[in-house]
Amino acid sequence: MPDLKSNKEYTVAITGASGSIYGKRLLQELLKRDFTVSLVISEPAKLVIKHELGFTFDEDNVSIKIADWVGMLDKANRLKYYRDDDLMAPICSGSHITSGMVIIPCSMATVASVANGLSSSLIERSADVALKESRILVIVPRETPLSRIHLTNLLKVQEAGAKVVPAMPAFYNNPKTIEDIVDFVVGKVLDQMGVEHNLYKRWQGR
Ligand SMILES: Cc1cc2nc3c(=O)[nH]c(=O)nc-3n(C[C@H](O)[C@H](O)[C@H](O)COP(=O)(O)O)c2cc1C
């Protein structure tokens, strides 16, 4: 039986919700800690990333270009990019061992697909694999306001075993910059993955 505890590989998916900066920041933190990251970016996410962060995708040597973009070029060998239509990727199968998956940010479309087990793209299938293998699946939804359909689907994924960490920053730590706000949300994600960090100051009481 593979040693799941010592496994240091995560799948990270970035979907087409606003807040692609959260995905970029998580990639930095995981690569910095020598995790291997299988990265999948949906086609709508590529449009949002271009709009919000000014990064344009070019599928040639994409892993290296993304590692450079996140400031982790020296860790490029630990970043494996897969297209969302690549259903032959290793992460499509439960026999490929990972510690789990984070979908950050997660659109309501992807929440709906995961909640209903569609598995029709690599992101949806990898999430399905994480749930069926009882691995960590962290979903970072971003939408407001939330409809009954959104709320029902979020409840379904949580009941199926996912950890739902809304992109919902707190202000008790007096953030001064966008980076502070982003770090709070990414810190909350790392908490769910059991990864130590100091991205936000923990509340100590009065
Ligand atoms: C600029 C932009 C921002 C968007 N923001 C959100 C959002 O915050 N939440 C959301 O659920 N969908 C958002 N969408 C819509 C999704 O991109 C769309 O539903 C898409 O089909 C999601 O597909 P995916 O989950 O495969 O990435 C946004 C779209 C654009 C173009």
Ligand as a Chemical Component Dictionary entry (heavy atoms), coordinates in Angstrom:
data_LIG
# 
_chem_comp.id                   LIG 
_chem_comp.type                 NON-POLYMER 
_chem_comp.pdbx_formal_charge   0 
_chem_comp.three_letter_code    LIG 
# 
loop_
_chem_comp_atom.comp_id 
_chem_comp_atom.atom_id 
_chem_comp_atom.alt_atom_id 
_chem_comp_atom.type_symbol 
_chem_comp_atom.charge 
_chem_comp_atom.model_Cartn_x 
_chem_comp_atom.model_Cartn_y 
_chem_comp_atom.model_Cartn_z 
_chem_comp_atom.pdbx_ordinal 
LIG C1  C1  C 0 -14.462 38.063 -15.409 1  
LIG C2  C2  C 0 -15.309 36.903 -14.977 2  
LIG C3  C3  C 0 -15.541 36.697 -13.640 3  
LIG C4  C4  C 0 -16.329 35.634 -13.204 4  
LIG N1  N1  N 0 -16.517 35.459 -11.872 5  
LIG C5  C5  C 0 -17.215 34.413 -11.432 6  
LIG C6  C6  C 0 -17.341 34.184 -10.036 7  
LIG O1  O1  O 0 -16.811 34.920 -9.198  8  
LIG N2  N2  N 0 -18.001 33.078 -9.624  9  
LIG C7  C7  C 0 -18.556 32.201 -10.523 10 
LIG O2  O2  O 0 -19.140 31.204 -10.074 11 
LIG N3  N3  N 0 -18.468 32.388 -11.859 12 
LIG C8  C8  C 0 -17.811 33.485 -12.333 13 
LIG N4  N4  N 0 -17.678 33.678 -13.692 14 
LIG C9  C9  C 0 -18.377 32.776 -14.609 15 
LIG C10 C10 C 0 -17.586 31.488 -14.890 16 
LIG O3  O3  O 0 -16.341 31.793 -15.496 17 
LIG C11 C11 C 0 -18.423 30.583 -15.821 18 
LIG O4  O4  O 0 -19.578 30.109 -15.145 19 
LIG C12 C12 C 0 -17.634 29.417 -16.369 20 
LIG O5  O5  O 0 -18.481 28.608 -17.153 21 
LIG C13 C13 C 0 -17.023 28.568 -15.277 22 
LIG O6  O6  O 0 -16.409 27.441 -15.864 23 
LIG P1  P1  P 0 -15.290 26.604 -15.091 24 
LIG O7  O7  O 0 -15.870 26.250 -13.768 25 
LIG O8  O8  O 0 -15.067 25.415 -15.965 26 
LIG O9  O9  O 0 -14.081 27.454 -14.993 27 
LIG C14 C14 C 0 -16.906 34.755 -14.148 28 
LIG C15 C15 C 0 -16.644 34.955 -15.498 29 
LIG C16 C16 C 0 -15.871 36.013 -15.924 30 
LIG C17 C17 C 0 -15.609 36.208 -17.388 31 
# 
loop_
_chem_comp_bond.comp_id 
_chem_comp_bond.atom_id_1 
_chem_comp_bond.atom_id_2 
_chem_comp_bond.value_order 
_chem_comp_bond.pdbx_ordinal 
LIG C1  C2  SING 1  
LIG C2  C3  SING 2  
LIG C2  C16 DOUB 3  
LIG C3  C4  DOUB 4  
LIG C4  N1  SING 5  
LIG C4  C14 SING 6  
LIG N1  C5  DOUB 7  
LIG C5  C6  SING 8  
LIG C5  C8  SING 9  
LIG C6  O1  DOUB 10 
LIG C6  N2  SING 11 
LIG N2  C7  SING 12 
LIG C7  O2  DOUB 13 
LIG C7  N3  SING 14 
LIG N3  C8  DOUB 15 
LIG C8  N4  SING 16 
LIG N4  C9  SING 17 
LIG N4  C14 SING 18 
LIG C9  C10 SING 19 
LIG C10 O3  SING 20 
LIG C10 C11 SING 21 
LIG C11 O4  SING 22 
LIG C11 C12 SING 23 
LIG C12 O5  SING 24 
LIG C12 C13 SING 25 
LIG C13 O6  SING 26 
LIG O6  P1  SING 27 
LIG P1  O7  DOUB 28 
LIG P1  O8  SING 29 
LIG P1  O9  SING 30 
LIG C14 C15 DOUB 31 
LIG C15 C16 SING 32 
LIG C16 C17 SING 33 
# 
